[in-house]
């Protein structure tokens, strides 16, 4: 019985050893390339083309022509026909003025009716076309001859004023084409209409203006003006999203796609626009594929999949 017991233990130990050996073989299975998770990226190609760099400046809208409505006699304002913001045309009656002499004639005209025609208030005729931007009096106010009663702005005199640093004088001149962007995102082309003959003593900037007679814009609106600054033709261009740089912006590089790998390629840049960047000839050439999305902190020689 003792011999049988020993044989039983021996076979049990052999079975345990066999199970452990099989388990170890499964654990040490070598990973295949399909088991490695690849990084998903987006890519574009390097192209030859034209690139224009723009000079961006700020401007503000302004009405060049503002007319004043002045009192033509001394007396009391007896009636108004307009309110703030109304359109008024040359020849329209802005208000009427009752003089002291006319008030005195009211009593006398009761005795002599021939004097009644002289008691009618005097009409103040507007001599400008535009919008009433300000009104300085109310009914019953006393005014003296020559007092300013209201201000009229002429919408057709709308201009954009730009303060241009004098160092950019060679790039901006009368007749120069530009692009104006409004705060709501709308853009349109225009030409520089003129320049003021003085320079601000503090900022050393010169005022240029662009006439916009057919646009209905409010005064004191901030706009952005872009002028073509420099241009390069038939150069290597890459999407701006593909360009990477260090914290000091002294070194630049892109991630070039070679088969299914991303290789770090240093580049030297030239002109830049809103969406593309010029790269100097070197390790890139036309037709190369570069990563535009997904390359941030991507290690050199990483396995990738292009989306």
Secondary structure as UniProt FT lines:
FT   HELIX           2..27
FT   HELIX           33..35
FT   STRAND          39..45
FT   STRAND          47..63
FT   STRAND          66..70
FT   STRAND          75..80
FT   TURN            84..85
FT   STRAND          87..88
FT   TURN            90..91
FT   STRAND          93..98
FT   HELIX           100..109
FT   TURN            110..111
FT   HELIX           113..119
FT   STRAND          122..125
FT   STRAND          130..135
FT   TURN            139..140
FT   STRAND          142..143
FT   TURN            145..146
FT   STRAND          148..153
FT   HELIX           155..157
FT   STRAND          158..165
FT   HELIX           166..171
FT   TURN            174..175
FT   STRAND          177..181
FT   TURN            183..184
FT   STRAND          187..191
FT   STRAND          194..199
FT   TURN            201..203
FT   STRAND          205..211
FT   TURN            213..214
FT   TURN            219..220
FT   STRAND          222..239
FT   HELIX           240..242
FT   STRAND          244..245
FT   TURN            247..248
FT   STRAND          252..258
FT   TURN            259..260
FT   STRAND          261..267
FT   STRAND          269..272
FT   STRAND          276..279
FT   TURN            286..287
FT   STRAND          289..293
FT   TURN            296..297
FT   TURN            300..301
FT   STRAND          302..306
//
